[in-house]
Amino acid sequence: MVIYIILIGIVFLIILFVIFYLVSHIISFAYGAPYVDSSLKISDEIIDFLDLKKEDIFYDLGCGSGFILSLVAERKVKKAIGVELSPMAYLMSKIITFKFKNAQVIYSDFNKIDLSKATVIYCYLFPKPAQKLHVKFAKELKKGTRVICQDFPLKDKKPSLTKKIGRHTLYEFVY
């Protein structure tokens, strides 16, 4: 009898996890930025391209699992802030960045947070949400703030720098 109760409990936990996982992905898709991790192979090249300084305040919009965020925090920037709306990805990013005092993960829609303190912003988003952000960037970012977009450039702004990394392209925009 006890074994049946334990098995039912395990099955129940698995079902809850699957529901949580599916709801997380549905939320991501609804906001137009589904969870897609940058490949481990190109992460070091992304970090090099970011050209971070110790005084930088870095934002990763749609930080996913927090992998890029943790690599940035490890570089000892002043502050590394990730913003994530998918509950599953948010929890993963909190876990992967917990050991870094200079890292913070915010559970929010990145359209609703203040970016005025950012010096470097990284985003790997689909074109539609990136275009909405371009308007926000133009209003909020201080002069000289760098925005790095992976694979999808901002339509209404010319990149100051681009770099091909395998099948990926990084675009840098300076506001």
SETOR-441166 format. One line per field, with one value per atom (N, C-alpha, C): residue number from 1; residue in one letter; chain; x, y, z; atom name. Coordinates in steps of 0.05 Angstrom, whole numbers, plus 5000, padded with zeros to 4 digits. Layout:
<recs>
i: (NUM  ...)
aa: (A  ...)
ch: (A  ...)
x: (X  ...)
y: (Y  ...)
z: (Z  ...)
at: (CA  ...)
</recs>
This chain:
<recs>
i: (1  1  1  2  2  2  3  3  3  4  4  4  5  5  5  6  6  6  7  7  7  8  8  8  9  9  9  10  10  10  11  11  11  12  12  12  13  13  13  14  14  14  15  15  15  16  16  16  17  17  17  18  18  18  19  19  19  20  20  20  21  21  21  22  22  22  23  23  23  24  24  24  25  25  25  26  26  26  27  27  27  28  28  28  29  29  29  30  30  30  31  31  31  32  32  32  33  33  33  34  34  34  35  35  35  36  36  36  37  37  37  38  38  38  39  39  39  40  40  40  41  41  41  42  42  42  43  43  43  44  44  44  45  45  45  46  46  46  47  47  47  48  48  48  49  49  49  50  50  50  51  51  51  52  52  52  53  53  53  54  54  54  55  55  55  56  56  56  57  57  57  58  58  58  59  59  59  60  60  60  61  61  61  62  62  62  63  63  63  64  64  64  65  65  65  66  66  66  67  67  67  68  68  68  69  69  69  70  70  70  71  71  71  72  72  72  73  73  73  74  74  74  75  75  75  76  76  76  77  77  77  78  78  78  79  79  79  80  80  80  81  81  81  82  82  82  83  83  83  84  84  84  85  85  85  86  86  86  87  87  87  88  88  88  89  89  89  90  90  90  91  91  91  92  92  92  93  93  93  94  94  94  95  95  95  96  96  96  97  97  97  98  98  98  99  99  99  100  100  100  101  101  101  102  102  102  103  103  103  104  104  104  105  105  105  106  106  106  107  107  107  108  108  108  109  109  109  110  110  110  111  111  111  112  112  112  113  113  113  114  114  114  115  115  115  116  116  116  117  117  117  118  118  118  119  119  119  120  120  120  121  121  121  122  122  122  123  123  123  124  124  124  125  125  125  126  126  126  127  127  127  128  128  128  129  129  129  130  130  130  131  131  131  132  132  132  133  133  133  134  134  134  135  135  135  136  136  136  137  137  137  138  138  138  139  139  139  140  140  140  141  141  141  142  142  142  143  143  143  144  144  144  145  145  145  146  146  146  147  147  147  148  148  148  149  149  149  150  150  150  151  151  151  152  152  152  153  153  153  154  154  154  155  155  155  156  156  156  157  157  157  158  158  158  159  159  159  160  160  160  161  161  161  162  162  162  163  163  163  164  164  164  165  165  165  166  166  166  167  167  167  168  168  168  169  169  169  170  170  170  171  171  171  172  172  172  173  173  173  174  174  174  175  175  175)
aa: (M  M  M  V  V  V  I  I  I  Y  Y  Y  I  I  I  I  I  I  L  L  L  I  I  I  G  G  G  I  I  I  V  V  V  F  F  F  L  L  L  I  I  I  I  I  I  L  L  L  F  F  F  V  V  V  I  I  I  F  F  F  Y  Y  Y  L  L  L  V  V  V  S  S  S  H  H  H  I  I  I  I  I  I  S  S  S  F  F  F  A  A  A  Y  Y  Y  G  G  G  A  A  A  P  P  P  Y  Y  Y  V  V  V  D  D  D  S  S  S  S  S  S  L  L  L  K  K  K  I  I  I  S  S  S  D  D  D  E  E  E  I  I  I  I  I  I  D  D  D  F  F  F  L  L  L  D  D  D  L  L  L  K  K  K  K  K  K  E  E  E  D  D  D  I  I  I  F  F  F  Y  Y  Y  D  D  D  L  L  L  G  G  G  C  C  C  G  G  G  S  S  S  G  G  G  F  F  F  I  I  I  L  L  L  S  S  S  L  L  L  V  V  V  A  A  A  E  E  E  R  R  R  K  K  K  V  V  V  K  K  K  K  K  K  A  A  A  I  I  I  G  G  G  V  V  V  E  E  E  L  L  L  S  S  S  P  P  P  M  M  M  A  A  A  Y  Y  Y  L  L  L  M  M  M  S  S  S  K  K  K  I  I  I  I  I  I  T  T  T  F  F  F  K  K  K  F  F  F  K  K  K  N  N  N  A  A  A  Q  Q  Q  V  V  V  I  I  I  Y  Y  Y  S  S  S  D  D  D  F  F  F  N  N  N  K  K  K  I  I  I  D  D  D  L  L  L  S  S  S  K  K  K  A  A  A  T  T  T  V  V  V  I  I  I  Y  Y  Y  C  C  C  Y  Y  Y  L  L  L  F  F  F  P  P  P  K  K  K  P  P  P  A  A  A  Q  Q  Q  K  K  K  L  L  L  H  H  H  V  V  V  K  K  K  F  F  F  A  A  A  K  K  K  E  E  E  L  L  L  K  K  K  K  K  K  G  G  G  T  T  T  R  R  R  V  V  V  I  I  I  C  C  C  Q  Q  Q  D  D  D  F  F  F  P  P  P  L  L  L  K  K  K  D  D  D  K  K  K  K  K  K  P  P  P  S  S  S  L  L  L  T  T  T  K  K  K  K  K  K  I  I  I  G  G  G  R  R  R  H  H  H  T  T  T  L  L  L  Y  Y  Y  E  E  E  F  F  F  V  V  V  Y  Y  Y)
ch: (A  A  A  A  A  A  A  A  A  A  A  A  A  A  A  A  A  A  A  A  A  A  A  A  A  A  A  A  A  A  A  A  A  A  A  A  A  A  A  A  A  A  A  A  A  A  A  A  A  A  A  A  A  A  A  A  A  A  A  A  A  A  A  A  A  A  A  A  A  A  A  A  A  A  A  A  A  A  A  A  A  A  A  A  A  A  A  A  A  A  A  A  A  A  A  A  A  A  A  A  A  A  A  A  A  A  A  A  A  A  A  A  A  A  A  A  A  A  A  A  A  A  A  A  A  A  A  A  A  A  A  A  A  A  A  A  A  A  A  A  A  A  A  A  A  A  A  A  A  A  A  A  A  A  A  A  A  A  A  A  A  A  A  A  A  A  A  A  A  A  A  A  A  A  A  A  A  A  A  A  A  A  A  A  A  A  A  A  A  A  A  A  A  A  A  A  A  A  A  A  A  A  A  A  A  A  A  A  A  A  A  A  A  A  A  A  A  A  A  A  A  A  A  A  A  A  A  A  A  A  A  A  A  A  A  A  A  A  A  A  A  A  A  A  A  A  A  A  A  A  A  A  A  A  A  A  A  A  A  A  A  A  A  A  A  A  A  A  A  A  A  A  A  A  A  A  A  A  A  A  A  A  A  A  A  A  A  A  A  A  A  A  A  A  A  A  A  A  A  A  A  A  A  A  A  A  A  A  A  A  A  A  A  A  A  A  A  A  A  A  A  A  A  A  A  A  A  A  A  A  A  A  A  A  A  A  A  A  A  A  A  A  A  A  A  A  A  A  A  A  A  A  A  A  A  A  A  A  A  A  A  A  A  A  A  A  A  A  A  A  A  A  A  A  A  A  A  A  A  A  A  A  A  A  A  A  A  A  A  A  A  A  A  A  A  A  A  A  A  A  A  A  A  A  A  A  A  A  A  A  A  A  A  A  A  A  A  A  A  A  A  A  A  A  A  A  A  A  A  A  A  A  A  A  A  A  A  A  A  A  A  A  A  A  A  A  A  A  A  A  A  A  A  A  A  A  A  A  A  A  A  A  A  A  A  A  A  A  A  A  A  A  A  A  A  A  A  A  A  A  A  A  A  A  A  A  A  A  A  A  A  A  A  A  A  A  A  A  A  A  A  A  A  A  A  A  A  A  A  A  A  A  A  A  A  A  A  A  A  A  A  A  A  A  A)
x: (5016  5000  5017  5038  5056  5070  5077  5090  5071  5046  5026  5024  5023  5021  5046  5069  5094  5094  5085  5084  5064  5041  5021  5033  5047  5060  5080  5097  5117  5103  5083  5068  5056  5044  5033  5054  5077  5099  5108  5110  5117  5097  5071  5050  5051  5056  5058  5082  5104  5128  5122  5109  5103  5084  5064  5046  5061  5078  5095  5112  5125  5142  5126  5103  5086  5075  5066  5056  5079  5103  5126  5131  5130  5134  5111  5087  5064  5066  5075  5079  5100  5122  5143  5133  5119  5108  5088  5072  5051  5064  5088  5102  5121  5122  5137  5167  5175  5203  5207  5203  5206  5234  5236  5262  5279  5302  5322  5349  5364  5390  5411  5429  5452  5469  5481  5497  5522  5530  5554  5578  5578  5601  5606  5585  5590  5589  5583  5580  5605  5629  5654  5658  5650  5653  5633  5609  5589  5601  5612  5623  5646  5663  5685  5673  5653  5640  5628  5618  5605  5626  5651  5673  5667  5662  5653  5675  5668  5687  5676  5694  5687  5664  5662  5641  5615  5613  5588  5565  5541  5516  5503  5503  5495  5467  5451  5424  5422  5411  5404  5374  5362  5333  5323  5308  5300  5323  5333  5358  5357  5333  5331  5342  5359  5371  5391  5399  5419  5447  5452  5479  5497  5488  5503  5506  5485  5485  5507  5509  5529  5557  5561  5587  5595  5576  5581  5587  5571  5576  5603  5611  5638  5660  5655  5674  5677  5662  5663  5654  5633  5622  5609  5603  5591  5564  5547  5522  5514  5503  5493  5464  5446  5417  5404  5390  5374  5345  5330  5301  5288  5270  5258  5229  5211  5183  5173  5188  5180  5187  5168  5173  5195  5195  5216  5244  5246  5272  5281  5263  5269  5281  5269  5280  5307  5310  5337  5358  5351  5370  5377  5357  5363  5382  5379  5396  5424  5427  5454  5469  5455  5469  5471  5460  5459  5486  5507  5534  5547  5535  5547  5533  5548  5537  5529  5542  5536  5514  5502  5481  5453  5434  5406  5388  5368  5349  5321  5308  5282  5261  5240  5217  5198  5200  5184  5184  5165  5165  5186  5205  5227  5217  5193  5182  5173  5171  5161  5183  5208  5229  5245  5256  5272  5300  5308  5335  5354  5347  5363  5391  5395  5422  5440  5429  5445  5467  5490  5511  5515  5507  5508  5483  5469  5445  5449  5443  5444  5416  5408  5382  5383  5371  5368  5337  5325  5296  5287  5263  5251  5248  5246  5244  5222  5198  5176  5181  5188  5194  5218  5238  5262  5254  5236  5228  5213  5197  5183  5204  5225  5246  5261  5264  5279  5267  5241  5228  5234  5233  5239  5268  5286  5315  5319  5306  5310  5301  5280  5270  5286  5295  5306  5337  5350  5379  5395  5415  5433  5452  5462  5480  5504  5510  5533  5526  5501  5493  5494  5507  5509  5488  5475  5456  5466  5469  5478  5454  5447  5425  5437  5428  5437  5416  5426  5412  5390  5378  5357  5364  5372  5380  5355  5359  5338  5333  5308  5302  5307  5302  5303  5329  5350  5375  5398  5418  5441  5461  5470  5489  5516  5530  5556  5577  5570  5588  5572  5582  5570  5592  5584  5603  5589  5599  5588  5602  5586  5597  5582  5595  5582  5557  5534  5509  5495  5507  5496  5509  5495  5506  5499  5519  5516  5516  5498  5495  5498  5515  5518  5506  5490  5477  5485  5493  5500  5479  5468  5448  5459)
y: (4976  5000  5025  5026  5049  5054  5032  5034  5048  5041  5053  5083  5090  5119  5134  5122  5134  5137  5116  5117  5138  5139  5160  5188  5191  5217  5224  5204  5209  5216  5202  5207  5235  5242  5269  5291  5287  5307  5309  5287  5287  5302  5298  5312  5342  5349  5378  5390  5376  5386  5391  5371  5374  5397  5401  5424  5450  5452  5475  5481  5461  5463  5473  5462  5470  5498  5505  5532  5552  5546  5564  5569  5549  5552  5567  5562  5577  5607  5613  5642  5654  5640  5650  5655  5636  5639  5661  5665  5686  5714  5717  5742  5744  5724  5726  5720  5709  5704  5677  5655  5628  5623  5606  5599  5584  5596  5584  5591  5571  5576  5581  5599  5603  5578  5569  5545  5549  5528  5529  5535  5525  5529  5558  5574  5602  5622  5611  5629  5645  5632  5647  5669  5664  5685  5707  5701  5721  5739  5727  5741  5760  5749  5766  5789  5785  5806  5827  5820  5839  5860  5852  5870  5885  5870  5881  5893  5914  5928  5923  5927  5923  5941  5965  5984  5980  5960  5956  5946  5956  5945  5932  5905  5888  5877  5878  5867  5845  5822  5801  5799  5809  5809  5783  5769  5741  5723  5723  5710  5679  5668  5639  5625  5606  5591  5606  5630  5646  5639  5623  5615  5638  5655  5678  5697  5701  5718  5709  5683  5673  5677  5674  5679  5709  5726  5755  5762  5751  5756  5747  5725  5713  5732  5748  5768  5792  5792  5813  5840  5841  5867  5878  5904  5916  5903  5898  5885  5870  5846  5829  5823  5834  5831  5816  5795  5780  5785  5785  5789  5766  5752  5728  5726  5719  5717  5688  5669  5641  5630  5620  5611  5590  5571  5549  5561  5577  5589  5608  5623  5640  5624  5602  5586  5574  5566  5555  5577  5601  5623  5631  5631  5636  5616  5591  5570  5573  5578  5579  5604  5625  5650  5656  5638  5643  5649  5638  5641  5668  5684  5709  5733  5747  5770  5793  5794  5816  5809  5785  5776  5779  5786  5788  5779  5764  5755  5766  5779  5792  5776  5769  5755  5777  5783  5805  5804  5819  5825  5847  5843  5863  5889  5890  5916  5934  5922  5937  5945  5940  5947  5971  5986  6010  6001  6009  6001  6025  6047  6071  6069  6050  6047  6028  6015  5995  6009  5995  6003  5984  5958  5938  5920  5916  5899  5877  5852  5830  5818  5812  5799  5780  5757  5737  5733  5751  5752  5750  5743  5743  5772  5777  5805  5822  5811  5828  5839  5823  5835  5853  5847  5864  5891  5892  5918  5935  5922  5937  5949  5934  5943  5967  5968  5990  6017  6019  6043  6049  6029  6031  6040  6027  6034  6064  6073  6101  6120  6113  6131  6130  6105  6101  6101  6091  6087  6113  6114  6137  6135  6157  6158  6140  6124  6105  6077  6072  6045  6027  6004  5984  5962  5956  5934  5914  5889  5867  5848  5844  5826  5802  5779  5754  5746  5743  5732  5751  5768  5785  5814  5828  5857  5874  5897  5917  5929  5929  5937  5966  5984  6013  6026  6010  6021  6006  6020  6008  5998  5973  5963  5977  5982  5993  5972  5947  5924  5899  5880  5854  5833  5809  5787  5761  5745  5719  5699  5682  5660  5635  5620  5596  5605  5594  5601  5624  5636  5658  5684  5706  5733  5750  5765  5784  5812  5829  5856  5875  5895  5914  5941  5952  5978  5997  6021  6040  6062  6067  6088  6114)
z: (5000  5000  5000  5016  5018  4991  4978  4952  4932  4932  4914  4919  4944  4952  4942  4945  4936  4905  4891  4862  4852  4865  4858  4863  4884  4890  4869  4860  4839  4813  4806  4781  4782  4805  4809  4805  4817  4814  4785  4771  4743  4727  4732  4718  4724  4749  4756  4741  4740  4726  4696  4684  4655  4650  4667  4665  4668  4688  4693  4668  4658  4634  4610  4605  4582  4585  4609  4614  4610  4619  4615  4585  4569  4540  4527  4536  4525  4531  4555  4562  4544  4540  4522  4494  4483  4456  4454  4475  4474  4473  4484  4484  4460  4443  4418  4421  4444  4448  4461  4447  4459  4469  4488  4500  4480  4473  4456  4467  4476  4487  4465  4471  4453  4456  4435  4436  4453  4467  4483  4466  4441  4423  4417  4414  4407  4431  4455  4478  4484  4482  4487  4467  4442  4421  4426  4436  4442  4465  4485  4508  4498  4481  4469  4454  4438  4422  4440  4463  4481  4491  4492  4499  4525  4546  4572  4588  4603  4621  4650  4669  4697  4707  4695  4703  4688  4671  4655  4672  4664  4675  4651  4653  4630  4635  4614  4614  4593  4600  4581  4581  4559  4557  4545  4561  4554  4560  4584  4591  4591  4587  4586  4610  4606  4629  4644  4635  4649  4643  4622  4616  4608  4589  4581  4605  4620  4643  4663  4668  4687  4676  4650  4639  4641  4638  4641  4670  4688  4717  4725  4714  4720  4711  4691  4681  4700  4721  4742  4732  4716  4709  4735  4735  4758  4765  4745  4750  4725  4728  4706  4713  4696  4702  4679  4686  4667  4671  4650  4652  4637  4651  4639  4648  4629  4634  4636  4625  4627  4655  4670  4697  4699  4680  4680  4675  4654  4648  4670  4682  4705  4728  4735  4757  4750  4725  4716  4718  4710  4710  4739  4757  4785  4797  4789  4800  4789  4763  4751  4759  4767  4774  4804  4821  4850  4862  4852  4865  4858  4840  4833  4847  4863  4878  4859  4836  4817  4797  4800  4782  4795  4779  4788  4765  4772  4752  4760  4741  4746  4731  4745  4732  4722  4696  4686  4655  4644  4615  4611  4594  4591  4580  4569  4559  4582  4606  4629  4649  4643  4662  4652  4670  4664  4655  4632  4621  4621  4633  4631  4644  4661  4674  4658  4638  4622  4607  4605  4587  4564  4569  4548  4551  4529  4529  4508  4515  4497  4494  4470  4466  4442  4447  4426  4423  4408  4406  4376  4372  4345  4336  4310  4300  4312  4315  4325  4353  4373  4399  4399  4382  4380  4369  4350  4338  4359  4376  4397  4416  4421  4439  4427  4401  4389  4397  4398  4406  4435  4452  4480  4484  4469  4471  4464  4442  4433  4455  4470  4491  4517  4525  4551  4554  4533  4536  4534  4551  4550  4527  4518  4495  4500  4479  4481  4490  4498  4506  4482  4486  4464  4467  4444  4444  4424  4433  4416  4412  4387  4379  4365  4373  4360  4338  4314  4291  4279  4294  4283  4289  4268  4272  4276  4287  4290  4262  4254  4226  4220  4239  4234  4243  4248  4257  4244  4235  4222  4243  4241  4261  4258  4280  4279  4275  4280  4278  4275  4259  4256  4257  4265  4266  4261  4242  4236  4254  4266  4283  4274  4257  4245  4230  4238  4224  4238  4258  4273  4266  4270  4266  4290  4299  4321  4309  4318  4309  4333  4330  4352  4343  4360  4355  4378  4371  4392  4393  4416  4419  4429)
at: (N  CA  C  N  CA  C  N  CA  C  N  CA  C  N  CA  C  N  CA  C  N  CA  C  N  CA  C  N  CA  C  N  CA  C  N  CA  C  N  CA  C  N  CA  C  N  CA  C  N  CA  C  N  CA  C  N  CA  C  N  CA  C  N  CA  C  N  CA  C  N  CA  C  N  CA  C  N  CA  C  N  CA  C  N  CA  C  N  CA  C  N  CA  C  N  CA  C  N  CA  C  N  CA  C  N  CA  C  N  CA  C  N  CA  C  N  CA  C  N  CA  C  N  CA  C  N  CA  C  N  CA  C  N  CA  C  N  CA  C  N  CA  C  N  CA  C  N  CA  C  N  CA  C  N  CA  C  N  CA  C  N  CA  C  N  CA  C  N  CA  C  N  CA  C  N  CA  C  N  CA  C  N  CA  C  N  CA  C  N  CA  C  N  CA  C  N  CA  C  N  CA  C  N  CA  C  N  CA  C  N  CA  C  N  CA  C  N  CA  C  N  CA  C  N  CA  C  N  CA  C  N  CA  C  N  CA  C  N  CA  C  N  CA  C  N  CA  C  N  CA  C  N  CA  C  N  CA  C  N  CA  C  N  CA  C  N  CA  C  N  CA  C  N  CA  C  N  CA  C  N  CA  C  N  CA  C  N  CA  C  N  CA  C  N  CA  C  N  CA  C  N  CA  C  N  CA  C  N  CA  C  N  CA  C  N  CA  C  N  CA  C  N  CA  C  N  CA  C  N  CA  C  N  CA  C  N  CA  C  N  CA  C  N  CA  C  N  CA  C  N  CA  C  N  CA  C  N  CA  C  N  CA  C  N  CA  C  N  CA  C  N  CA  C  N  CA  C  N  CA  C  N  CA  C  N  CA  C  N  CA  C  N  CA  C  N  CA  C  N  CA  C  N  CA  C  N  CA  C  N  CA  C  N  CA  C  N  CA  C  N  CA  C  N  CA  C  N  CA  C  N  CA  C  N  CA  C  N  CA  C  N  CA  C  N  CA  C  N  CA  C  N  CA  C  N  CA  C  N  CA  C  N  CA  C  N  CA  C  N  CA  C  N  CA  C  N  CA  C  N  CA  C  N  CA  C  N  CA  C  N  CA  C  N  CA  C  N  CA  C  N  CA  C  N  CA  C  N  CA  C  N  CA  C  N  CA  C  N  CA  C  N  CA  C  N  CA  C  N  CA  C  N  CA  C  N  CA  C  N  CA  C  N  CA  C  N  CA  C  N  CA  C  N  CA  C  N  CA  C  N  CA  C  N  CA  C  N  CA  C  N  CA  C  N  CA  C  N  CA  C  N  CA  C  N  CA  C  N  CA  C  N  CA  C  N  CA  C  N  CA  C  N  CA  C  N  CA  C  N  CA  C)
</recs>
